[in-house]
Amino acid sequence: MKTVRLFVATCLGISLTLICTAAPASATTFSPLPAARISGLHDHIDALVQRSRPGSLGVAVLDLRSAIEWRANAAQPFPMMSVFKVPVAAAVLAQVEQGKLSMDQAVIVHRNELESGTIRDHFQGEQMSFTVRQLLTAAVSKSDNTAVDALLTRVGGAEAVTAFLRTHGINGMRVDLGEGGFNPIFEGLPPHQPPPAGETAVQELTRLRRGYDAYLADPRNRSTPDAAVSFLRKLWNKELLSPTSTQYLIDLMYAQTTPSRLRTGLPPGVRLADKCGTSYTLEDRTAAFNDIGILVWPDGHAVIVAAFLMASTASQDERQAIFTDLAREVATTLHP
């Protein structure tokens, strides 16, 4: 493929680059995008980056029909939060294909392993049994934290997931810890250590502030928008999994409807296979507010969008509006 760099705009030290790549000869016939629409989407993403300050917004958009890509802060690593559940699921499905795991294999979850999510809300007794299939549905479609950590253990740990990504040429995404591994970081405590006895409210807040800063500085479980787009492109093109496993995972992503981020800006008839990721908010600061997904029109036109918002001081409604506006502009520009 021939790559042509159309322009680079730099604003307040942030580089925003638009890359136009010629579509392969086998691509479906389409009408070329007018230059005004191409630059208009670039300008809109630029405006969203500025609007996100003092938070940091990273965006990568890839139109699979035209092979045109829009990027803003796309090489910067961002904390994934629950976005990491999709690469974990892909690694699990790869091992199912290899015969190392079975979809109907029983996994025992103990009460002391519970994290937030639907499994904890409905847990009974000291242990319960779930199939790999049930855990995949809970982890991807319901964003259940207990489920993904149980799958992570069965697949061979975080190292196995990162190795799976590297094997498939995805280098800007890394999985190092499960959901439970980040709880002590946010709490500002060593693993398995409770808060100090007699801690005052002021001391607790100081500790939580320290933990929040530590999480934002932690390089683990991060992805660049570029890497997220690469992962989704390879998933969509069946380069990561068999056609059957690919469709299974994409269907789980279609079923992920809460929270609804990019989905809120899409016109009727457009489907979104996505995975969101969200941190808790401390003193009006939200460490991570993310959504990555594949927009699919009834005619088969597919567009990949990865958006990561880090260290945002915007309100919930303001953060949501950024994702709504991004999805609406992408849809209007690429499939009017």
KEBA-439832 format. One record per residue: residue number from 0; x, y, z of N, C-alpha, C in turn; residue in three letters. Coordinates in steps of 0.05 Angstrom, whole numbers, plus 5000, padded with zeros to 4 digits. Layout:
N
REC_NUM_X_Y_Z_X_Y_Z_X_Y_Z_ALA .
...
This chain:
336
REC_0_5017_4976_5000_5000_5000_5000_5017_5025_5000_MET .
REC_1_5008_5045_4986_5023_5070_4986_5010_5089_5007_LYS .
REC_2_5027_5100_5024_5018_5118_5045_5026_5146_5039_THR .
REC_3_5007_5164_5040_5012_5192_5035_5005_5208_5059_VAL .
REC_4_5023_5223_5070_5018_5240_5093_5008_5266_5083_ARG .
REC_5_4982_5272_5089_4970_5295_5078_4978_5321_5093_LEU .
REC_6_4977_5321_5119_4985_5344_5134_4988_5337_5163_PHE .
REC_7_5003_5354_5177_5006_5352_5206_4999_5378_5218_VAL .
REC_8_4981_5379_5237_4974_5403_5252_4983_5400_5280_ALA .
REC_9_4997_5419_5291_5007_5418_5318_4994_5441_5334_THR .
REC_10_4982_5433_5356_4968_5453_5373_4976_5448_5402_CYS .
REC_11_4987_5468_5414_4995_5466_5442_5012_5442_5448_LEU .
REC_12_5029_5435_5429_5048_5413_5433_5036_5386_5427_GLY .
REC_13_5011_5384_5418_4999_5358_5412_4998_5355_5382_ILE .
REC_14_5010_5334_5372_5011_5329_5343_4987_5313_5335_SER .
REC_15_4973_5324_5315_4950_5309_5303_4956_5304_5274_LEU .
REC_16_4956_5278_5267_4965_5271_5240_4943_5256_5225_THR .
REC_17_4938_5264_5201_4919_5251_5184_4935_5235_5163_LEU .
REC_18_4929_5209_5162_4943_5192_5142_4922_5181_5123_ILE .
REC_19_4928_5183_5098_4911_5173_5077_4926_5150_5063_CYS .
REC_20_4914_5126_5064_4926_5102_5052_4909_5092_5029_THR .
REC_21_4921_5087_5007_4906_5077_4984_4894_5050_4990_ALA .
REC_22_4868_5047_4983_4855_5021_4988_4865_5000_4969_ALA .
REC_23_4866_4975_4979_4875_4953_4962_4856_4949_4938_PRO .
REC_24_4867_4937_4917_4852_4934_4892_4827_4918_4896_ALA .
REC_25_4827_4900_4916_4804_4882_4920_4782_4895_4936_SER .
REC_26_4786_4920_4945_4767_4933_4962_4741_4938_4946_ALA .
REC_27_4719_4939_4961_4693_4944_4949_4693_4972_4936_THR .
REC_28_4680_4974_4913_4679_5000_4899_4664_5020_4916_THR .
REC_29_4675_5044_4918_4662_5065_4933_4669_5092_4921_PHE .
REC_30_4654_5112_4928_4659_5139_4919_4681_5151_4936_SER .
REC_31_4702_5162_4924_4723_5174_4940_4713_5196_4958_PRO .
REC_32_4724_5198_4982_4715_5219_5000_4726_5246_4991_LEU .
REC_33_4709_5266_4990_4718_5293_4983_4738_5303_5003_PRO .
REC_34_4758_5318_4993_4779_5328_5011_4767_5345_5034_ALA .
REC_35_4746_5359_5028_4734_5376_5049_4723_5360_5072_ALA .
REC_36_4712_5336_5066_4701_5319_5087_4724_5306_5103_ARG .
REC_37_4745_5299_5089_4768_5287_5102_4780_5307_5122_ILE .
REC_38_4785_5332_5113_4797_5352_5130_4778_5361_5152_SER .
REC_39_4751_5360_5145_4731_5368_5165_4731_5349_5189_GLY .
REC_40_4734_5323_5184_4735_5304_5207_4760_5308_5223_LEU .
REC_41_4782_5313_5209_4807_5319_5223_4803_5343_5241_HIS .
REC_42_4791_5365_5231_4788_5389_5247_4769_5384_5271_ASP .
REC_43_4749_5367_5267_4730_5361_5288_4744_5346_5311_HIS .
REC_44_4761_5326_5303_4776_5311_5324_4795_5330_5338_ILE .
REC_45_4808_5347_5323_4825_5367_5336_4810_5384_5356_ASP .
REC_46_4786_5392_5349_4770_5408_5368_4762_5392_5393_ALA .
REC_47_4757_5367_5390_4750_5350_5413_4774_5347_5431_LEU .
REC_48_4798_5345_5420_4822_5343_5436_4825_5368_5453_VAL .
REC_49_4821_5391_5441_4823_5416_5456_4801_5418_5477_GLN .
REC_50_4778_5409_5470_4755_5410_5489_4759_5392_5513_ARG .
REC_51_4775_5371_5509_4780_5352_5531_4799_5362_5552_SER .
REC_52_4814_5383_5547_4834_5393_5566_4821_5402_5591_ARG .
REC_53_4834_5398_5615_4862_5390_5618_4866_5359_5617_PRO .
REC_54_4845_5344_5610_4848_5316_5606_4863_5311_5579_GLY .
REC_55_4870_5286_5574_4883_5279_5549_4866_5260_5533_SER .
REC_56_4859_5267_5508_4843_5251_5491_4859_5239_5468_LEU .
REC_57_4858_5213_5465_4871_5200_5443_4850_5187_5425_GLY .
REC_58_4853_5191_5399_4833_5181_5380_4847_5168_5356_VAL .
REC_59_4837_5146_5347_4845_5135_5321_4820_5125_5307_ALA .
REC_60_4817_5132_5282_4794_5124_5266_4804_5112_5240_VAL .
REC_61_4794_5089_5232_4802_5076_5208_4777_5068_5192_LEU .
REC_62_4775_5079_5168_4753_5071_5150_4763_5047_5134_ASP .
REC_63_4752_5024_5139_4761_4999_5126_4754_4998_5096_LEU .
REC_64_4736_5015_5087_4729_5015_5059_4749_5032_5043_ARG .
REC_65_4756_5055_5052_4774_5073_5038_4803_5070_5047_SER .
REC_66_4807_5058_5071_4833_5055_5083_4845_5082_5092_ALA .
REC_67_4828_5102_5096_4836_5128_5106_4836_5127_5136_ILE .
REC_68_4856_5139_5149_4859_5138_5178_4862_5166_5189_GLU .
REC_69_4848_5171_5211_4851_5197_5225_4862_5191_5253_TRP .
REC_70_4882_5207_5262_4895_5201_5287_4901_5226_5303_ARG .
REC_71_4896_5225_5329_4903_5246_5347_4914_5234_5373_ALA .
REC_72_4938_5240_5379_4951_5228_5403_4950_5197_5402_ASN .
REC_73_4951_5187_5378_4945_5158_5374_4968_5140_5381_ALA .
REC_74_4992_5151_5385_5015_5134_5393_5020_5136_5423_ALA .
REC_75_5003_5151_5438_5006_5154_5467_4992_5131_5481_GLN .
REC_76_5005_5119_5501_4992_5097_5516_4972_5109_5536_PRO .
REC_77_4949_5097_5537_4927_5104_5555_4919_5080_5572_PHE .
REC_78_4911_5085_5597_4901_5062_5613_4875_5051_5601_PRO .
REC_79_4874_5025_5599_4851_5012_5586_4827_5009_5604_MET .
REC_80_4831_5003_5630_4809_4994_5647_4796_4970_5633_MET .
REC_81_4769_4969_5631_4756_4945_5622_4759_4939_5592_SER .
REC_82_4771_4957_5577_4777_4952_5549_4794_4926_5547_VAL .
REC_83_4811_4921_5567_4829_4898_5566_4814_4871_5565_PHE .
REC_84_4788_4871_5571_4773_4846_5572_4770_4834_5544_LYS .
REC_85_4771_4850_5524_4768_4839_5497_4793_4824_5488_VAL .
REC_86_4817_4835_5491_4841_4819_5485_4843_4794_5502_PRO .
REC_87_4835_4795_5527_4834_4771_5544_4816_4750_5532_VAL .
REC_88_4792_4759_5523_4773_4741_5511_4784_4729_5485_ALA .
REC_89_4798_4745_5470_4809_4735_5445_4830_4713_5450_ALA .
REC_90_4847_4718_5471_4867_4698_5478_4854_4672_5488_ALA .
REC_91_4832_4675_5503_4818_4651_5512_4807_4635_5489_VAL .
REC_92_4794_4649_5470_4783_4635_5447_4804_4622_5430_LEU .
REC_93_4828_4635_5428_4850_4623_5413_4858_4596_5426_ALA .
REC_94_4858_4595_5453_4865_4570_5467_4843_4550_5464_GLN .
REC_95_4818_4559_5462_4797_4540_5457_4801_4527_5430_VAL .
REC_96_4808_4543_5410_4813_4532_5383_4836_4512_5383_GLU .
REC_97_4856_4517_5401_4879_4500_5402_4874_4475_5419_GLN .
REC_98_4851_4473_5432_4844_4450_5448_4855_4452_5476_GLY .
REC_99_4866_4475_5484_4877_4478_5511_4855_4484_5531_LYS .
REC_100_4833_4496_5522_4810_4501_5538_4785_4492_5523_LEU .
REC_101_4763_4490_5538_4738_4483_5526_4717_4503_5535_SER .
REC_102_4699_4510_5517_4678_4529_5523_4660_4519_5546_MET .
REC_103_4657_4493_5549_4640_4481_5570_4656_4473_5594_ASP .
REC_104_4682_4479_5595_4699_4473_5617_4689_4488_5642_GLN .
REC_105_4688_4473_5665_4679_4486_5690_4702_4501_5703_ALA .
REC_106_4695_4524_5713_4715_4541_5728_4702_4547_5755_VAL .
REC_107_4716_4540_5776_4706_4545_5803_4715_4573_5812_ILE .
REC_108_4696_4589_5821_4702_4615_5832_4695_4615_5862_VAL .
REC_109_4715_4624_5878_4711_4624_5907_4703_4652_5916_HIS .
REC_110_4690_4654_5938_4680_4679_5948_4702_4700_5952_ARG .
REC_111_4726_4691_5960_4748_4710_5965_4760_4720_5938_ASN .
REC_112_4750_4710_5916_4760_4719_5890_4741_4739_5876_GLU .
REC_113_4719_4745_5890_4699_4762_5878_4708_4791_5874_LEU .
REC_114_4702_4802_5851_4706_4830_5845_4678_4841_5837_GLU .
REC_115_4677_4867_5830_4652_4879_5824_4640_4867_5798_SER .
REC_116_4613_4866_5797_4599_4857_5774_4576_4839_5781_GLY .
REC_117_4563_4828_5760_4539_4812_5764_4544_4786_5779_THR .
REC_118_4567_4774_5775_4573_4749_5790_4573_4754_5820_ILE .
REC_119_4586_4775_5829_4586_4781_5857_4558_4787_5867_ARG .
REC_120_4543_4801_5851_4515_4809_5859_4497_4785_5863_ASP .
REC_121_4503_4763_5849_4485_4740_5851_4499_4715_5862_HIS .
REC_122_4522_4719_5875_4538_4697_5885_4525_4684_5909_PHE .
REC_123_4526_4657_5910_4514_4643_5933_4534_4623_5944_GLN .
REC_124_4536_4621_5970_4554_4603_5983_4583_4611_5982_GLY .
REC_125_4601_4592_5986_4629_4598_5987_4643_4594_5960_GLU .
REC_126_4630_4580_5942_4641_4576_5915_4619_4570_5895_GLN .
REC_127_4623_4577_5870_4604_4571_5849_4620_4563_5824_MET .
REC_128_4606_4547_5807_4619_4537_5782_4607_4552_5758_SER .
REC_129_4625_4560_5740_4616_4573_5715_4631_4560_5692_PHE .
REC_130_4619_4560_5669_4633_4550_5645_4649_4573_5633_THR .
REC_131_4669_4566_5617_4684_4586_5603_4666_4604_5586_VAL .
REC_132_4646_4591_5574_4626_4606_5558_4612_4627_5574_ARG .
REC_133_4603_4619_5598_4589_4638_5615_4607_4661_5624_GLN .
REC_134_4632_4654_5630_4651_4675_5638_4657_4694_5615_LEU .
REC_135_4659_4684_5591_4664_4702_5568_4641_4722_5564_LEU .
REC_136_4617_4712_5566_4593_4729_5564_4593_4750_5586_THR .
REC_137_4599_4742_5610_4598_4760_5633_4620_4781_5630_ALA .
REC_138_4644_4772_5622_4667_4791_5620_4664_4811_5598_ALA .
REC_139_4655_4803_5574_4654_4821_5551_4628_4836_5550_VAL .
REC_140_4606_4822_5551_4580_4835_5548_4570_4850_5573_SER .
REC_141_4578_4839_5597_4570_4852_5622_4592_4866_5637_LYS .
REC_142_4617_4864_5626_4640_4876_5638_4644_4868_5667_SER .
REC_143_4640_4842_5672_4643_4831_5699_4672_4827_5706_ASP .
REC_144_4681_4838_5729_4709_4837_5737_4717_4810_5747_ASN .
REC_145_4699_4796_5762_4706_4770_5771_4710_4751_5748_THR .
REC_146_4693_4753_5727_4695_4735_5704_4721_4739_5689_ALA .
REC_147_4730_4763_5685_4754_4767_5669_4779_4757_5685_VAL .
REC_148_4779_4761_5711_4802_4752_5727_4803_4721_5727_ASP .
REC_149_4779_4708_5728_4778_4679_5727_4789_4669_5700_ALA .
REC_150_4781_4682_5679_4791_4675_5652_4821_4679_5650_LEU .
REC_151_4830_4702_5661_4858_4708_5659_4875_4687_5672_LEU .
REC_152_4866_4676_5695_4880_4654_5708_4881_4629_5691_THR .
REC_153_4858_4623_5678_4856_4598_5663_4873_4600_5637_ARG .
REC_154_4876_4624_5626_4890_4626_5601_4921_4626_5604_VAL .
REC_155_4930_4628_5630_4958_4628_5635_4969_4654_5645_GLY .
REC_156_4951_4672_5653_4960_4697_5664_4962_4719_5644_GLY .
REC_157_4967_4743_5654_4969_4767_5636_4991_4763_5615_ALA .
REC_158_5013_4750_5623_5035_4746_5604_5026_4731_5579_GLU .
REC_159_5008_4712_5582_4998_4697_5559_4982_4714_5540_ALA .
REC_160_4967_4733_5552_4951_4751_5535_4969_4770_5519_VAL .
REC_161_4988_4782_5532_5007_4799_5518_5023_4784_5497_THR .
REC_162_5031_4759_5503_5045_4743_5484_5027_4738_5459_ALA .
REC_163_5001_4733_5464_4982_4729_5442_4982_4754_5424_PHE .
REC_164_4981_4777_5436_4981_4802_5421_5006_4806_5405_LEU .
REC_165_5029_4801_5418_5055_4804_5404_5057_4784_5380_ARG .
REC_166_5048_4760_5384_5049_4740_5363_5034_4750_5338_THR .
REC_167_5014_4766_5342_4998_4776_5320_5005_4805_5312_HIS .
REC_168_5029_4814_5321_5038_4839_5312_5025_4864_5324_GLY .
REC_169_5013_4860_5347_5001_4883_5362_5019_4890_5385_ILE .
REC_170_5034_4912_5381_5056_4919_5399_5050_4941_5419_ASN .
REC_171_5029_4957_5414_5024_4980_5432_5002_4975_5452_GLY .
REC_172_4995_4949_5456_4975_4941_5476_4987_4921_5494_MET .
REC_173_4984_4924_5520_4996_4905_5539_4977_4899_5562_ARG .
REC_174_4977_4874_5570_4961_4865_5593_4980_4854_5614_VAL .
REC_175_4979_4866_5638_4998_4859_5659_4984_4849_5684_ASP .
REC_176_4960_4859_5689_4945_4852_5714_4916_4848_5708_LEU .
REC_177_4903_4833_5726_4874_4831_5725_4861_4855_5740_GLY .
REC_178_4835_4854_5741_4820_4876_5755_4829_4877_5784_GLU .
REC_179_4831_4854_5797_4839_4854_5825_4866_4866_5830_GLY .
REC_180_4884_4864_5811_4911_4874_5814_4913_4904_5816_GLY .
REC_181_4893_4918_5806_4894_4948_5807_4880_4959_5831_PHE .
REC_182_4865_4943_5845_4851_4954_5869_4870_4965_5890_ASN .
REC_183_4892_4951_5897_4911_4962_5917_4924_4988_5907_PRO .
REC_184_4929_4990_5880_4941_5014_5870_4923_5038_5875_ILE .
REC_185_4898_5036_5867_4879_5057_5872_4876_5063_5901_PHE .
REC_186_4877_5043_5918_4874_5046_5947_4899_5058_5960_GLU .
REC_187_4921_5059_5945_4946_5069_5957_4957_5051_5978_GLY .
REC_188_4953_5024_5975_4961_5005_5995_4977_4982_5982_LEU .
REC_189_4995_4970_5998_5007_4945_5988_4986_4924_5983_PRO .
REC_190_4991_4904_5966_4971_4883_5961_4964_4868_5987_PRO .
REC_191_4938_4863_5990_4927_4847_6013_4930_4861_6040_HIS .
REC_192_4935_4887_6039_4938_4902_6065_4914_4920_6068_GLN .
REC_193_4900_4918_6091_4877_4936_6096_4886_4964_6103_PRO .
REC_194_4868_4983_6102_4875_5011_6110_4884_5011_6139_PRO .
REC_195_4901_5031_6146_4911_5032_6173_4888_5035_6194_PRO .
REC_196_4891_5022_6216_4871_5025_6237_4870_5054_6248_ALA .
REC_197_4847_5064_6252_4844_5091_6262_4849_5113_6242_GLY .
REC_198_4849_5106_6217_4855_5126_6196_4833_5147_6196_GLU .
REC_199_4840_5172_6195_4821_5194_6194_4812_5199_6165_THR .
REC_200_4790_5214_6162_4780_5220_6135_4801_5235_6119_ALA .
REC_201_4816_5253_6131_4836_5268_6117_4859_5250_6109_VAL .
REC_202_4867_5232_6126_4888_5212_6119_4879_5194_6097_GLN .
REC_203_4854_5186_6098_4843_5168_6077_4844_5182_6050_GLU .
REC_204_4835_5207_6049_4835_5222_6024_4863_5226_6014_LEU .
REC_205_4882_5231_6031_4910_5234_6023_4920_5208_6011_THR .
REC_206_4913_5186_6023_4921_5160_6013_4909_5154_5986_ARG .
REC_207_4883_5160_5982_4869_5156_5957_4880_5174_5935_LEU .
REC_208_4887_5198_5942_4900_5216_5922_4926_5204_5913_ARG .
REC_209_4942_5194_5932_4967_5182_5925_4963_5157_5907_ARG .
REC_210_4943_5141_5913_4937_5118_5897_4928_5126_5869_GLY .
REC_211_4912_5147_5867_4902_5155_5841_4925_5165_5823_TYR .
REC_212_4943_5180_5835_4966_5189_5820_4984_5166_5811_ASP .
REC_213_4986_5146_5829_5002_5122_5823_4990_5107_5799_ALA .
REC_214_4963_5105_5798_4950_5091_5776_4955_5106_5750_TYR .
REC_215_4953_5132_5750_4957_5148_5726_4985_5146_5715_LEU .
REC_216_5004_5141_5733_5032_5139_5725_5040_5110_5719_ALA .
REC_217_5023_5091_5725_5030_5063_5721_5028_5056_5691_ASP .
REC_218_5049_5043_5680_5049_5037_5651_5034_5011_5644_PRO .
REC_219_5025_4997_5664_5013_4971_5659_4984_4973_5649_ARG .
REC_220_4975_4952_5635_4948_4951_5623_4941_4976_5607_ASN .
REC_221_4959_4982_5589_4955_5006_5572_4954_4999_5543_ARG .
REC_222_4942_5016_5528_4941_5013_5499_4942_5041_5486_SER .
REC_223_4955_5042_5463_4953_5066_5446_4928_5063_5430_THR .
REC_224_4916_5085_5421_4894_5083_5402_4901_5068_5377_PRO .
REC_225_4926_5073_5367_4935_5058_5344_4934_5028_5348_ASP .
REC_226_4943_5018_5371_4943_4990_5377_4915_4979_5379_ALA .
REC_227_4897_4995_5391_4869_4986_5393_4856_4983_5366_ALA .
REC_228_4862_5001_5348_4852_4999_5320_4864_4975_5306_VAL .
REC_229_4890_4970_5310_4903_4947_5299_4890_4921_5308_SER .
REC_230_4885_4920_5334_4872_4896_5346_4845_4891_5333_PHE .
REC_231_4828_4912_5332_4801_4909_5321_4802_4903_5291_LEU .
REC_232_4821_4916_5277_4823_4910_5248_4830_4881_5243_ARG .
REC_233_4849_4871_5258_4857_4843_5255_4835_4824_5264_LYS .
REC_234_4820_4831_5285_4797_4815_5293_4776_4814_5271_LEU .
REC_235_4769_4837_5260_4748_4839_5240_4756_4823_5215_TRP .
REC_236_4782_4825_5208_4792_4811_5184_4798_4781_5189_ASN .
REC_237_4791_4772_5213_4795_4743_5220_4824_4735_5219_LYS .
REC_238_4842_4753_5227_4870_4748_5229_4879_4738_5256_GLU .
REC_239_4861_4742_5276_4868_4733_5303_4855_4706_5310_LEU .
REC_240_4831_4701_5299_4816_4677_5307_4802_4666_5282_LEU .
REC_241_4792_4642_5284_4777_4630_5263_4751_4646_5257_SER .
REC_242_4739_4643_5234_4714_4657_5229_4692_4653_5250_PRO .
REC_243_4690_4628_5260_4670_4622_5280_4676_4637_5306_THR .
REC_244_4701_4635_5316_4708_4649_5341_4707_4679_5337_SER .
REC_245_4715_4689_5314_4713_4718_5309_4685_4728_5312_THR .
REC_246_4666_4714_5299_4638_4723_5300_4627_4720_5329_GLN .
REC_247_4636_4700_5343_4627_4696_5371_4635_4720_5388_TYR .
REC_248_4661_4729_5385_4670_4751_5401_4657_4777_5392_LEU .
REC_249_4654_4781_5367_4641_4806_5357_4612_4807_5367_ILE .
REC_250_4599_4784_5367_4571_4784_5377_4570_4791_5407_ASP .
REC_251_4590_4782_5423_4591_4790_5451_4595_4820_5453_LEU .
REC_252_4611_4832_5435_4616_4861_5435_4591_4876_5426_MET .
REC_253_4576_4865_5406_4551_4878_5399_4532_4879_5423_TYR .
REC_254_4533_4859_5440_4515_4857_5463_4523_4875_5486_ALA .
REC_255_4547_4888_5484_4556_4906_5505_4543_4933_5500_GLN .
REC_256_4522_4939_5516_4507_4964_5511_4508_4983_5535_THR .
REC_257_4521_4975_5557_4523_4992_5580_4551_4991_5591_THR .
REC_258_4564_5014_5593_4554_5041_5586_4553_5045_5555_PRO .
REC_259_4537_5064_5547_4533_5070_5519_4548_5096_5513_SER .
REC_260_4570_5094_5499_4587_5118_5494_4585_5126_5464_ARG .
REC_261_4602_5113_5447_4601_5119_5419_4573_5113_5408_LEU .
REC_262_4560_5093_5419_4534_5085_5409_4514_5108_5409_ARG .
REC_263_4516_5127_5427_4496_5148_5430_4498_5168_5407_THR .
REC_264_4519_5167_5391_4521_5186_5369_4516_5174_5342_GLY .
REC_265_4507_5149_5341_4504_5135_5316_4475_5137_5305_LEU .
REC_266_4472_5138_5278_4445_5139_5267_4432_5112_5268_PRO .
REC_267_4406_5111_5265_4392_5085_5266_4403_5066_5244_PRO .
REC_268_4404_5041_5251_4413_5020_5233_4442_5014_5234_GLY .
REC_269_4458_5030_5247_4487_5025_5250_4491_5009_5275_VAL .
REC_270_4505_4986_5272_4511_4970_5295_4539_4976_5306_ARG .
REC_271_4544_4972_5331_4570_4977_5343_4578_4954_5360_LEU .
REC_272_4601_4942_5352_4613_4921_5368_4636_4934_5384_ALA .
REC_273_4632_4938_5410_4651_4954_5425_4656_4944_5453_ASP .
REC_274_4675_4956_5466_4681_4951_5494_4690_4977_5507_LYS .
REC_275_4676_4985_5528_4682_5009_5543_4701_5003_5566_CYS .
REC_276_4713_5024_5577_4729_5021_5601_4727_5046_5617_GLY .
REC_277_4723_5043_5643_4718_5067_5660_4731_5063_5688_THR .
REC_278_4745_5084_5697_4755_5084_5724_4734_5098_5743_SER .
REC_279_4738_5095_5768_4722_5111_5786_4733_5140_5787_TYR .
REC_280_4716_5158_5796_4723_5187_5796_4730_5195_5825_THR .
REC_281_4752_5209_5828_4761_5219_5854_4764_5249_5852_LEU .
REC_282_4748_5264_5867_4750_5293_5868_4748_5305_5840_GLU .
REC_283_4728_5297_5825_4722_5307_5798_4744_5300_5778_ASP .
REC_284_4761_5281_5784_4781_5272_5764_4775_5243_5757_ARG .
REC_285_4773_5237_5731_4768_5210_5722_4792_5200_5707_THR .
REC_286_4805_5180_5717_4830_5170_5705_4826_5159_5677_ALA .
REC_287_4804_5145_5672_4801_5132_5646_4771_5132_5639_ALA .
REC_288_4765_5139_5614_4738_5140_5603_4741_5133_5574_PHE .
REC_289_4736_5107_5566_4744_5097_5540_4722_5083_5525_ASN .
REC_290_4725_5080_5499_4708_5063_5483_4723_5056_5457_ASP .
REC_291_4725_5030_5451_4736_5022_5425_4716_5004_5412_ILE .
REC_292_4712_5007_5385_4692_4991_5372_4692_4992_5342_GLY .
REC_293_4675_4976_5330_4673_4974_5301_4644_4982_5294_ILE .
REC_294_4642_5004_5279_4616_5013_5269_4610_4998_5243_LEU .
REC_295_4586_4986_5241_4579_4970_5218_4552_4979_5207_VAL .
REC_296_4552_4987_5182_4527_4995_5168_4514_4971_5155_TRP .
REC_297_4488_4973_5149_4474_4950_5136_4487_4941_5110_PRO .
REC_298_4501_4958_5096_4513_4950_5071_4541_4938_5075_ASP .
REC_299_4549_4934_5100_4574_4921_5106_4597_4940_5110_GLY .
REC_300_4593_4966_5105_4614_4986_5110_4622_4986_5139_HIS .
REC_301_4647_4983_5145_4657_4982_5173_4678_5003_5178_ALA .
REC_302_4676_5016_5201_4694_5037_5209_4702_5031_5238_VAL .
REC_303_4728_5031_5244_4738_5026_5270_4744_5053_5284_ILE .
REC_304_4736_5055_5309_4741_5079_5325_4752_5071_5353_VAL .
REC_305_4774_5083_5361_4785_5079_5387_4788_5106_5400_ALA .
REC_306_4776_5110_5423_4777_5136_5437_4783_5131_5467_ALA .
REC_307_4805_5144_5476_4813_5141_5504_4816_5169_5516_PHE .
REC_308_4802_5173_5538_4803_5199_5552_4815_5194_5580_LEU .
REC_309_4838_5207_5585_4853_5203_5610_4854_5228_5627_MET .
REC_310_4852_5224_5654_4855_5246_5673_4837_5269_5667_ALA .
REC_311_4812_5263_5662_4792_5284_5655_4780_5296_5680_SER .
REC_312_4777_5323_5679_4762_5337_5701_4734_5345_5692_THR .
REC_313_4726_5336_5669_4700_5343_5658_4679_5326_5673_ALA .
REC_314_4654_5336_5673_4632_5321_5685_4625_5296_5668_SER .
REC_315_4609_5279_5680_4600_5255_5665_4587_5263_5639_GLN .
REC_316_4569_5282_5640_4555_5291_5616_4574_5303_5596_ASP .
REC_317_4593_5318_5605_4613_5330_5586_4630_5309_5573_GLU .
REC_318_4638_5289_5589_4654_5267_5577_4638_5251_5557_ARG .
REC_319_4613_5246_5564_4596_5231_5546_4592_5246_5520_GLN .
REC_320_4588_5272_5522_4583_5288_5498_4606_5287_5478_ALA .
REC_321_4631_5285_5489_4654_5282_5471_4652_5257_5454_ILE .
REC_322_4645_5235_5466_4642_5210_5452_4618_5210_5433_PHE .
REC_323_4597_5222_5441_4573_5224_5424_4580_5240_5399_THR .
REC_324_4593_5263_5403_4600_5281_5381_4620_5267_5362_ASP .
REC_325_4639_5252_5373_4659_5238_5356_4645_5218_5339_LEU .
REC_326_4627_5201_5350_4614_5181_5335_4596_5193_5313_ALA .
REC_327_4582_5214_5321_4563_5227_5301_4579_5239_5278_ARG .
REC_328_4602_5251_5283_4618_5263_5262_4630_5242_5244_GLU .
REC_329_4639_5220_5256_4650_5198_5240_4629_5187_5222_VAL .
REC_330_4605_5181_5233_4584_5170_5217_4575_5188_5194_ALA .
REC_331_4573_5214_5201_4564_5234_5181_4584_5237_5158_THR .
REC_332_4610_5236_5166_4631_5240_5146_4635_5216_5128_THR .
REC_333_4635_5192_5140_4643_5168_5125_4620_5153_5113_LEU .
REC_334_4595_5159_5121_4572_5145_5110_4548_5164_5110_HIS .
REC_335_4550_5186_5095_4528_5206_5097_4502_5195_5084_PRO .
